[in-house]
Amino acid sequence: VWSWWHDSSVHASSWPTNAECLANVTVEASSYDAALMLETVSAVLAEVRRAKTEAKVSQRAKVASATVTCDSTRRSTLELARTDLVNAGNIISLDFSEGDGVAVSVTLAEQT
């Protein structure tokens, strides 16, 4: 499909930037900060994936629990993306705690 509208190889192409991903987002500006959401969700998923990689388990492995420590603004955007986060990370329990920056604590489910 890539070759239908691109001359280059998909393998040699760069990943899209946040701005490119958000270029076609059409929501009310006051509803949420789409750039902050993309940045925060990406950071959380990266930490979940890192935990799975370090444990040498499949990226499809279940996460028993993930606790995200972040400020209230980031938490609000993550709550909007909760279903996507849970599905993408295969997370059974997703919790939040108040704090600075973004930190994620991941506990993998027992692998069978």
Backbone bond lengths (Angstrom), bond angles and torsions (degrees), N, CA, C in turn:
res aa  C-N    CA-C-N  psi(-1)  N-CA   C-N-CA  omega(-1)  CA-C   N-CA-C  phi
1 V - - - 1.447 - - 1.533 110.24 -
2 W 1.335 117.09 -40.33 1.464 121.19 -179.98 1.525 110.59 -53.51
3 S 1.318 116.13 -44.11 1.467 120.60 -175.02 1.523 113.26 -67.73
4 W 1.302 117.65 -13.30 1.463 120.70 179.22 1.526 111.37 -65.52
5 W 1.326 117.82 -31.71 1.462 119.31 -178.63 1.527 114.20 -132.11
6 H 1.341 117.14 10.37 1.464 121.24 176.65 1.526 109.69 -130.63
7 D 1.325 115.82 142.64 1.462 120.48 177.73 1.528 112.09 -88.50
8 S 1.324 116.68 -23.54 1.460 120.60 -176.41 1.534 111.11 -91.62
9 S 1.320 115.03 169.81 1.460 121.37 177.82 1.526 109.87 -78.27
10 V 1.319 117.10 141.25 1.454 121.24 176.29 1.532 110.04 -62.06
11 H 1.329 116.75 -30.08 1.461 121.28 -177.71 1.525 112.83 -72.64
12 A 1.319 117.29 -21.66 1.465 121.51 180.00 1.526 111.93 -100.03
13 S 1.311 117.20 -0.95 1.465 121.54 -177.49 1.522 110.65 -86.53
14 S 1.326 115.80 151.00 1.461 120.33 178.59 1.527 109.83 -83.11
15 W 1.327 115.23 157.86 1.456 120.58 175.82 1.526 108.25 -69.61
16 P 1.314 117.57 149.72 1.466 119.07 177.79 1.529 110.63 -67.77
17 T 1.307 116.02 149.58 1.463 121.06 177.18 1.522 109.17 -80.03
18 N 1.336 116.40 166.09 1.468 120.02 175.62 1.521 110.41 -56.24
19 A 1.326 116.83 -42.18 1.471 120.76 -178.76 1.526 110.95 -61.71
20 E 1.325 116.98 -41.61 1.467 120.24 179.09 1.528 111.07 -65.85
21 C 1.324 116.63 -39.74 1.465 120.35 179.31 1.527 111.47 -65.53
22 L 1.317 115.90 -34.06 1.461 120.35 -175.69 1.522 113.29 -92.22
23 A 1.316 117.75 -2.38 1.466 121.52 -175.08 1.520 112.95 -57.91
24 N 1.317 117.89 -34.02 1.462 120.80 -177.10 1.521 113.89 -103.66
25 V 1.339 117.08 9.89 1.456 120.31 177.96 1.518 108.54 -74.92
26 T 1.307 115.59 122.60 1.463 119.90 -179.74 1.522 109.12 -123.93
27 V 1.307 115.70 91.51 1.458 122.38 175.67 1.513 107.75 -134.11
28 E 1.293 115.48 163.31 1.453 120.05 177.35 1.523 109.33 -61.96
29 A 1.288 117.22 130.40 1.466 121.44 -176.25 1.521 112.20 -56.69
30 S 1.317 117.88 -31.00 1.453 120.51 -177.20 1.525 112.99 -81.25
31 S 1.338 118.20 -10.55 1.458 119.09 -174.56 1.530 112.35 -72.33
32 Y 1.315 118.61 -40.67 1.457 122.53 175.25 1.519 109.27 -173.43
33 D 1.309 115.44 165.60 1.461 121.79 179.02 1.529 107.69 -92.79
34 A 1.322 116.54 100.69 1.465 121.54 -175.19 1.525 111.66 -61.59
35 A 1.318 117.74 -38.58 1.469 120.47 179.72 1.527 110.57 -65.18
36 L 1.333 116.52 -42.06 1.462 120.58 178.05 1.524 109.99 -64.65
37 M 1.329 116.81 -39.67 1.458 120.22 178.87 1.525 110.46 -62.15
38 L 1.313 116.98 -48.79 1.464 121.06 -179.15 1.527 110.60 -59.88
39 E 1.316 116.37 -45.32 1.465 121.24 -179.96 1.527 111.27 -61.78
40 T 1.335 116.54 -45.55 1.461 121.11 -175.56 1.523 111.82 -72.22
41 V 1.316 117.19 -45.35 1.466 120.67 178.22 1.524 109.82 -61.12
42 S 1.319 116.99 -42.48 1.467 121.03 178.92 1.525 111.10 -61.16
43 A 1.322 116.78 -41.60 1.464 120.83 179.85 1.526 111.20 -64.68
44 V 1.322 116.73 -42.37 1.468 120.75 179.92 1.527 110.27 -65.04
45 L 1.322 116.60 -48.25 1.467 119.66 -179.67 1.529 111.57 -63.19
46 A 1.321 117.11 -35.42 1.467 120.17 177.87 1.528 110.64 -62.15
47 E 1.328 116.85 -40.92 1.467 120.44 179.29 1.526 111.38 -68.41
48 V 1.327 117.20 -38.66 1.469 120.73 177.46 1.527 109.26 -63.51
49 R 1.306 116.73 -45.55 1.468 120.95 179.67 1.528 111.27 -65.07
50 R 1.334 116.26 -38.39 1.466 120.30 178.45 1.532 110.01 -61.50
51 A 1.327 116.70 -44.05 1.468 120.56 179.98 1.527 110.72 -61.03
52 K 1.316 117.03 -40.71 1.466 120.68 179.14 1.524 110.84 -67.65
53 T 1.321 116.73 -41.52 1.463 120.86 179.45 1.524 110.44 -63.69
54 E 1.331 117.01 -45.79 1.462 120.78 -179.72 1.526 111.93 -63.45
55 A 1.340 116.58 -31.83 1.465 121.08 178.48 1.527 111.55 -83.14
56 K 1.326 116.01 -4.13 1.468 122.72 -179.88 1.523 111.87 57.48
57 V 1.335 114.49 45.02 1.460 120.50 174.91 1.524 108.26 -117.41
58 S 1.297 115.44 164.65 1.459 121.72 179.19 1.525 110.50 -61.39
59 Q 1.323 116.58 149.94 1.463 120.49 174.36 1.528 110.53 -66.24
60 R 1.313 117.26 -14.95 1.470 121.76 176.35 1.523 112.39 -86.36
61 A 1.333 117.02 -5.16 1.461 121.08 -179.72 1.526 109.86 -59.50
62 K 1.326 115.18 146.66 1.465 120.11 -179.63 1.525 110.88 -77.95
63 V 1.317 113.91 145.60 1.460 122.17 174.54 1.524 106.34 -105.72
64 A 1.335 116.80 117.63 1.459 120.23 -179.69 1.523 110.19 -62.72
65 S 1.338 115.52 -45.35 1.461 118.94 177.95 1.524 110.70 -154.15
66 A 1.305 113.70 147.65 1.459 121.53 173.85 1.521 106.60 -134.67
67 T 1.313 115.91 128.43 1.458 121.04 177.43 1.519 108.07 -116.55
68 V 1.315 115.39 122.59 1.461 121.85 -179.30 1.522 108.18 -103.19
69 T 1.315 116.46 123.60 1.457 122.01 174.77 1.521 107.07 -101.01
70 C 1.336 115.66 121.81 1.466 120.37 -178.15 1.527 109.10 -163.03
71 D 1.330 115.65 173.60 1.461 119.80 178.61 1.531 110.00 -78.07
72 S 1.321 116.19 170.37 1.469 120.88 -174.93 1.525 113.19 -65.60
73 T 1.323 117.95 -31.12 1.467 120.38 178.72 1.518 110.34 -66.60
74 R 1.324 116.04 -46.86 1.470 119.78 178.45 1.529 110.55 -65.46
75 R 1.315 116.30 -38.34 1.467 118.93 178.96 1.525 110.63 -60.62
76 S 1.313 117.17 -41.25 1.470 120.60 179.07 1.519 111.36 -59.72
77 T 1.329 116.82 -42.17 1.466 118.91 179.37 1.526 110.63 -70.22
78 L 1.332 117.26 -35.90 1.463 119.82 178.23 1.525 111.60 -67.80
79 E 1.317 116.62 -34.43 1.470 119.63 177.11 1.528 110.27 -62.06
80 L 1.335 116.80 -36.87 1.468 120.15 177.18 1.527 111.33 -65.66
81 A 1.316 116.29 -29.04 1.468 121.25 -177.60 1.529 112.46 -102.94
82 R 1.326 117.22 11.09 1.475 121.76 -174.61 1.526 112.82 -51.38
83 T 1.310 117.76 -50.28 1.467 120.98 -177.18 1.522 110.94 -60.56
84 D 1.326 116.60 -43.38 1.463 120.27 178.80 1.529 111.42 -64.79
85 L 1.327 117.14 -41.53 1.465 120.88 178.27 1.525 111.40 -61.90
86 V 1.328 115.66 -47.40 1.461 120.88 -179.52 1.529 110.51 -61.03
87 N 1.316 116.57 -44.36 1.467 120.08 -179.33 1.527 112.22 -69.60
88 A 1.319 117.25 -44.22 1.469 120.57 -177.80 1.524 111.86 -67.24
89 G 1.320 116.83 -37.08 1.458 120.32 -178.35 1.509 114.38 -94.19
90 N 1.344 116.85 -5.00 1.467 122.63 -176.11 1.531 109.28 55.78
91 I 1.345 114.25 49.59 1.464 122.77 -174.57 1.526 109.80 -95.91
92 I 1.332 116.25 126.92 1.462 121.14 179.50 1.525 110.29 -79.27
93 S 1.333 117.15 -46.92 1.464 121.59 -178.60 1.529 109.39 -129.01
94 L 1.333 116.31 120.42 1.464 122.05 179.06 1.517 108.51 -115.65
95 D 1.338 116.21 118.78 1.461 121.95 -178.43 1.522 109.87 -124.30
96 F 1.332 114.72 165.69 1.457 121.25 -178.98 1.515 110.09 -131.11
97 S 1.333 115.78 149.51 1.458 121.50 170.68 1.522 107.56 -137.74
98 E 1.313 115.16 153.88 1.467 121.66 -175.61 1.521 110.45 -80.03
99 G 1.339 115.77 135.27 1.454 120.69 177.49 1.510 111.16 -179.99
100 D 1.321 116.07 179.95 1.462 121.81 -179.91 1.520 110.49 -89.89
101 G 1.337 115.64 154.45 1.456 120.71 178.04 1.516 111.19 64.24
102 V 1.318 115.68 -152.49 1.460 121.73 176.31 1.523 107.45 -135.25
103 A 1.323 115.90 120.84 1.462 121.91 175.72 1.520 107.13 -131.51
104 V 1.324 115.84 144.03 1.462 120.05 -177.18 1.523 108.97 -130.06
105 S 1.323 115.48 128.33 1.456 121.94 174.56 1.527 106.91 -106.70
106 V 1.331 116.55 124.61 1.464 121.28 -174.69 1.524 109.76 -119.71
107 T 1.335 115.96 129.77 1.457 122.20 172.13 1.516 107.26 -118.68
108 L 1.323 115.60 115.93 1.458 119.80 -179.00 1.522 110.23 -75.95
109 A 1.323 115.72 148.07 1.457 120.97 175.51 1.520 108.12 -72.64
110 E 1.317 116.09 155.70 1.455 120.19 177.14 1.519 108.98 -61.98
111 Q 1.316 115.47 130.25 1.465 120.82 -177.77 1.521 109.64 -86.40
112 T 1.319 114.83 134.48 1.472 118.98 -179.89 1.504 110.91 -111.54
